[in-house]
Amino acid sequence: MDYGRSIIAIIRERTSRRSYTPQPIAPEILAALEASAAGLRGPFGGKARVVLLDTSAWGGASINALGTYGTIRGARIFMVGMIRRDSRAMEDFGHQFEQLVLKATDLGLGTCWIGGIFNRTRFAEKAGVGGDEILPAVSPLGYPTPSRSVADSVIRWSAGSRQRRPWSELFFHGGFREALTPEVAGPYHEALEMLRWGPSASNRQPWRVVKEPGRAVYHLFLCRSRGYDKLIKAVDLQRLDLGIAMSHFELASGELGLSGAWQTLAPSVGPLPERTEYIESWVGT
Ligand SMILES: Cc1cc2nc3c(=O)[nH]c(=O)nc-3n(C[C@H](O)[C@H](O)[C@H](O)COP(=O)(O)O)c2cc1C
């Protein structure tokens, strides 16, 4: 994926926007976004399909038509993503859809991952989701209003969206007992910091990373939030979060000149915390 400027700057700039002006998006901007979607593939091989839908004919961004219960205001265009069902489809989807969210940010557009409550059936119908596909998330696209709506501010406040967990809760060294410091992470500390600023469902930040001592090997784990996995049966929101984390880590590493690749290993990091499972490892070269 090509970005017009520093991906680290784009990651720092992105925040979820839930209220939009009526300003239309120029066709060439939409075309650029569509073109970027074509070249994507997830780290586990799955390919997301993305459709940009104009919802104005649905009665504008009316509450009932979109099913977002007024949390998204004023947006007409939605980026709708789908992917074939597969055991790693969620990570693959998160990885690719986030790259498009960042591309939209690069192009000056506001976005917001919507994976929770929205009219999934209606979006699926309009976007032509196939029988073997699943629609994990959509995002509004448009020019955000200069100030946030009350609904947006309330959601941000309740999710604590301006904050992220401290390093000591997310990043570890050798095993889950020892916290990883930016000094020990060395050149990778910025890539981890970019992972940390990724969006996640309800800002739960379920990603955990264990660095191998003395090697640029970073094992990624999913630590499920209690009671969160049952929220939506078909879509595992926290696996989407892990795919997003992988994209941020990988994109930032690329910009920092740190080469490597994702690999499935069997890391021996000692006992895992509760509700924690292994996802994948970054092996620096
Ligand atoms: C997989 C996923 C699903 C999300 N679903 C919703 C949603 O349904 N409604 C919503 O308002 N925000 C949703 N969000 C946005 C998060 O609340 C937001 O990313 C988080 O609070 C961090 O804030 P930020 O994106 O502004 O950094 C979702 C985010 C992710 C990654």
The ligand as an ORCA input file, in Angstrom:
! r2SCAN-3c Opt
* xyz 0 1
  C     -13.142     -3.841     15.364
  C     -13.684     -2.507     15.827
  C     -15.048     -2.334     15.951
  C     -15.558     -1.084     16.361
  N     -16.921     -0.913     16.429
  C     -17.423      0.303     16.747
  C     -18.842      0.519     16.732
  O     -19.616     -0.390     16.430
  N     -19.298      1.760     17.037
  C     -18.453      2.799     17.351
  O     -18.934      3.903     17.598
  N     -17.100      2.617     17.374
  C     -16.586      1.408     17.072
  N     -15.201      1.225     17.057
  C     -14.286      2.348     17.347
  C     -13.611      2.237     18.730
  O     -14.512      2.580     19.747
  C     -12.370      3.138     18.746
  O     -11.469      2.707     17.774
  C     -11.661      3.160     20.103
  O     -12.495      3.696     21.100
  C     -10.361      3.991     20.062
  O     -10.626      5.309     19.653
  P      -9.928      5.946     18.364
  O     -10.309      5.071     17.184
  O     -10.511      7.321     18.249
  O      -8.447      5.937     18.590
  C     -14.679     -0.015     16.669
  C     -13.295     -0.224     16.545
  C     -12.801     -1.432     16.112
  C     -11.332     -1.610     15.929
*
